[in-house]
Amino acid sequence: MLAEVDDRVAVVTLNRPEARNALSSAMLVDFARLMRDLGDDADVDVVIVTGADPAFCAGLDLKELGTSGQNLSIGETGAPISQHNRNFWPTIDKPVIGAVNGAAMTGGLELALQCDFLVASERARFADTHARVGVVPGGGMSTLLPARVGYAKAMELSLTGRVLDAQQAFALGLVNDVVAHDELLDCAKRIAQEIAATDPTARRTILRLYRRNAMTTPGDAWDNETEDFVAFRESFDPSRVRDPRAR
């Protein structure tokens, strides 16, 4: 696992290229610890997650899964699961951008979907092959994939294991943009810098709202937004409002 921080943006790279960045139990522990540390780092505003070429992430390491199965029993804290921890990393109050440089398969697709949004290289590929492999998703596939592409299309993709190329993923709304492979990290960093330039309090509140409302009903989502808006209004300081024309 590699990490570098520059100008308030952290880039985390899954770094097992010989195994297509497949997730071993050791890698899951390191990943969770690193993301927790970046979440606590006052010098980081945005995190980008990518993979060492040629893949983004092939999912759980099938060699370990087929022997000890230990990588199926690691939660977001890096400890064995007692009450199921669905995330690959602890929740942090910073946006996480997925820069998908290659194949994002099964658990690798779940990892990508746990990012707040995705940009993709022209070489990116996406598939949910849980049904083909013979395992049940536990990283949010049945919730996160339909939220991105719609219920019917998500059902089709999960039941067939069909592979999407980058342009197909873009057409479905799975990724926000597709760029040339060599431009991927620059694209993600430009977006991250735009985010880092916004008001930190508003940014954290909006991020929390979107994440919270993505996991609830539309009615509850409106209530959640109203609750946060009322709290914002009660502590409103006009001097902190920025004129976007002044940038």
C-alpha positions as CSV (number, residue, x, y, z in Angstrom):
1,M,0.0,0.0,0.0
2,L,1.5,3.3,-1.1
3,A,0.4,6.8,0.0
4,E,1.6,10.3,-0.8
5,V,0.2,13.7,0.3
6,D,0.7,16.8,-1.8
7,D,-1.2,20.1,-1.5
8,R,-3.8,18.7,0.9
9,V,-4.6,15.8,-1.4
10,A,-3.7,12.2,-0.5
11,V,-3.2,9.5,-3.2
12,V,-3.5,5.9,-1.9
13,T,-2.3,3.2,-4.3
14,L,-3.2,-0.4,-4.0
15,N,0.2,-2.0,-4.6
16,R,0.1,-5.7,-5.4
17,P,0.4,-5.5,-9.2
18,E,1.6,-9.0,-9.5
19,A,-1.8,-10.1,-8.0
20,R,-3.8,-7.4,-9.8
21,N,-4.1,-5.7,-6.4
22,A,-6.3,-8.5,-5.0
23,L,-7.2,-8.0,-1.4
24,S,-5.4,-10.2,1.1
25,S,-6.2,-10.0,4.8
26,A,-2.9,-8.2,5.4
27,M,-3.7,-5.7,2.7
28,L,-7.2,-5.0,4.1
29,V,-5.7,-4.3,7.5
30,D,-3.1,-1.9,6.1
31,F,-5.7,-0.2,3.9
32,A,-8.1,0.4,6.8
33,R,-5.3,1.7,9.0
34,L,-4.0,4.0,6.3
35,M,-7.4,5.4,5.6
36,R,-8.1,6.0,9.3
37,D,-4.8,7.9,9.6
38,L,-5.6,10.0,6.5
39,G,-9.0,10.8,8.0
40,D,-7.3,12.1,11.1
41,D,-4.6,14.0,9.2
42,A,-5.4,17.8,9.5
43,D,-3.2,18.3,6.4
44,V,-5.5,16.2,4.1
45,D,-8.8,17.4,2.6
46,V,-9.4,14.8,-0.1
47,V,-8.3,11.2,-0.6
48,I,-7.8,9.6,-4.0
49,V,-7.8,5.8,-4.2
50,T,-6.2,4.1,-7.3
51,G,-4.3,0.9,-8.2
52,A,-0.9,0.0,-9.4
53,D,-1.2,-0.9,-13.1
54,P,-2.5,-2.9,-14.8
55,A,-5.5,-3.3,-12.5
56,F,-7.5,-1.2,-10.0
57,C,-8.5,-4.2,-7.9
58,A,-9.4,-7.8,-8.7
59,G,-11.4,-8.2,-5.5
60,L,-10.6,-10.6,-2.7
61,D,-7.5,-12.7,-3.2
62,L,-9.0,-16.0,-4.3
63,K,-5.9,-18.0,-3.2
64,E,-6.4,-16.8,0.4
65,L,-10.2,-17.0,0.0
66,G,-9.9,-20.6,-1.1
67,T,-7.6,-21.7,1.7
68,S,-8.0,-19.9,5.1
69,G,-10.7,-17.5,3.9
70,Q,-9.2,-15.0,6.3
71,N,-9.8,-12.1,3.9
72,L,-13.5,-12.8,4.1
73,S,-13.4,-12.2,7.9
74,I,-11.7,-8.9,8.1
75,G,-13.8,-5.8,8.8
76,E,-13.1,-2.1,8.5
77,T,-11.1,-2.0,11.8
78,G,-8.8,-4.8,10.6
79,A,-10.1,-7.1,13.3
80,P,-12.1,-10.2,12.7
81,I,-15.8,-9.5,12.2
82,S,-18.1,-10.0,15.1
83,Q,-20.8,-7.6,14.0
84,H,-20.4,-7.3,10.2
85,N,-18.3,-4.3,9.1
86,R,-19.3,-3.7,5.5
87,N,-16.8,-1.0,4.6
88,F,-13.2,-1.6,3.5
89,W,-12.1,1.5,5.5
90,P,-13.6,3.4,8.5
91,T,-15.9,6.3,7.6
92,I,-13.9,9.5,7.3
93,D,-15.2,13.1,6.9
94,K,-13.3,13.7,3.7
95,P,-14.3,12.9,0.1
96,V,-12.8,9.8,-1.4
97,I,-12.4,9.8,-5.2
98,G,-11.8,6.5,-6.9
99,A,-9.4,6.8,-9.9
100,V,-10.1,3.5,-11.6
101,N,-7.0,2.7,-13.8
102,G,-7.9,-0.9,-14.8
103,A,-10.1,-3.8,-13.9
104,A,-12.4,-3.3,-10.9
105,M,-13.9,-6.7,-10.3
106,T,-16.3,-8.1,-7.7
107,G,-14.9,-6.9,-4.3
108,G,-12.8,-4.5,-6.3
109,L,-16.0,-3.0,-7.7
110,E,-17.4,-2.8,-4.2
111,L,-14.3,-1.0,-3.1
112,A,-14.7,1.4,-6.0
113,L,-18.4,1.9,-5.2
114,Q,-17.5,2.8,-1.6
115,C,-15.7,5.8,-3.0
116,D,-17.9,8.9,-3.2
117,F,-17.5,9.0,-7.0
118,L,-15.3,7.7,-9.7
119,V,-13.2,8.8,-12.6
120,A,-12.0,6.1,-15.0
121,S,-9.1,5.5,-17.4
122,E,-10.0,4.3,-20.9
123,R,-8.6,1.0,-19.8
124,A,-11.0,0.5,-16.8
125,R,-13.3,-2.5,-16.7
126,F,-16.1,-3.2,-14.2
127,A,-17.9,-6.4,-13.3
128,D,-19.7,-8.1,-10.4
129,T,-18.7,-11.7,-10.6
130,H,-19.9,-12.8,-7.2
131,A,-22.4,-15.2,-8.7
132,R,-19.7,-16.7,-11.0
133,V,-17.2,-17.1,-8.2
134,G,-19.8,-18.6,-5.9
135,V,-19.7,-16.0,-3.0
136,V,-22.3,-13.6,-1.6
137,P,-21.5,-9.9,-1.7
138,G,-20.8,-8.3,1.7
139,G,-19.3,-4.9,0.7
140,G,-22.6,-3.2,-0.3
141,M,-22.9,-4.4,-3.9
142,S,-26.7,-4.9,-3.6
143,T,-27.1,-1.3,-2.3
144,L,-24.4,0.7,-3.9
145,L,-24.6,-0.7,-7.5
146,P,-28.3,-0.1,-8.0
147,A,-27.8,3.4,-6.5
148,R,-25.4,4.2,-9.3
149,V,-27.0,2.4,-12.3
150,G,-30.6,1.6,-11.3
151,Y,-32.2,-1.5,-9.9
152,A,-32.8,-3.4,-13.1
153,K,-29.4,-2.8,-14.7
154,A,-27.7,-3.7,-11.4
155,M,-29.7,-6.9,-11.2
156,E,-28.7,-7.8,-14.7
157,L,-25.0,-7.1,-14.1
158,S,-24.9,-9.1,-10.8
159,L,-26.7,-12.1,-12.1
160,T,-24.7,-12.3,-15.4
161,G,-21.3,-11.2,-14.2
162,R,-21.1,-9.2,-17.4
163,V,-18.0,-6.9,-17.9
164,L,-18.5,-3.2,-18.7
165,D,-15.8,-1.2,-20.4
166,A,-15.1,2.4,-19.4
167,Q,-17.5,4.0,-21.9
168,Q,-20.3,1.6,-21.0
169,A,-19.8,2.4,-17.3
170,F,-19.9,6.2,-18.1
171,A,-23.1,5.8,-20.1
172,L,-24.7,4.1,-17.1
173,G,-23.6,6.7,-14.6
174,L,-21.2,4.4,-12.8
175,V,-18.3,6.7,-13.4
176,N,-18.3,10.5,-13.7
177,D,-15.7,10.8,-16.5
178,V,-13.5,8.7,-18.7
179,V,-10.0,10.1,-19.7
180,A,-6.9,8.9,-21.4
181,H,-5.0,6.4,-19.2
182,D,-2.0,8.7,-18.7
183,E,-4.3,11.6,-17.7
184,L,-6.2,9.7,-15.0
185,L,-4.4,10.9,-11.8
186,D,-4.1,14.4,-13.1
187,C,-7.8,14.5,-13.7
188,A,-8.6,13.1,-10.2
189,K,-6.2,15.6,-8.6
190,R,-7.8,18.6,-10.4
191,I,-11.1,17.6,-9.1
192,A,-9.6,17.1,-5.6
193,Q,-8.1,20.6,-5.7
194,E,-11.5,22.1,-6.6
195,I,-13.0,20.3,-3.7
196,A,-10.2,21.3,-1.3
197,A,-10.8,25.0,-2.3
198,T,-14.3,25.0,-0.9
199,D,-15.4,25.9,2.6
200,P,-14.4,23.1,4.9
201,T,-17.5,23.2,7.2
202,A,-19.9,23.3,4.4
203,R,-18.0,20.6,2.5
204,R,-18.1,18.2,5.5
205,T,-21.8,18.9,6.1
206,I,-22.7,18.3,2.5
207,L,-20.6,15.2,2.3
208,R,-22.2,13.8,5.4
209,L,-25.7,14.6,4.1
210,Y,-25.1,12.9,0.7
211,R,-23.7,9.8,2.4
212,R,-26.5,9.7,5.0
213,N,-29.3,10.2,2.5
214,A,-27.9,7.6,0.1
215,M,-28.7,5.0,2.7
216,T,-32.2,6.1,3.5
217,T,-35.6,6.8,1.9
218,P,-36.3,10.0,0.0
219,G,-38.6,11.2,2.8
220,D,-36.0,10.6,5.5
221,A,-33.4,12.2,3.3
222,W,-35.4,15.4,3.1
223,D,-35.8,15.3,6.9
224,N,-32.0,14.8,7.3
225,E,-31.3,17.7,5.0
226,T,-33.7,20.0,6.8
227,E,-32.2,19.0,10.2
228,D,-28.7,19.9,9.0
229,F,-29.9,23.1,7.3
230,V,-31.7,24.3,10.5
231,A,-28.5,23.7,12.5
232,F,-26.5,25.6,9.8
233,R,-29.0,28.5,9.8
234,E,-28.9,28.9,13.6
235,S,-25.1,29.2,13.6
236,F,-24.9,31.2,10.3
237,D,-22.1,33.8,10.0
238,P,-22.6,36.0,7.0
239,S,-18.9,36.9,7.0
240,R,-18.0,33.4,6.0
241,V,-19.9,33.5,2.7
242,R,-17.7,33.6,-0.3
243,D,-18.5,35.4,-3.6
244,P,-17.7,32.8,-6.3
245,R,-17.1,35.7,-8.8
246,A,-14.1,36.7,-6.7
247,R,-12.2,33.5,-7.4
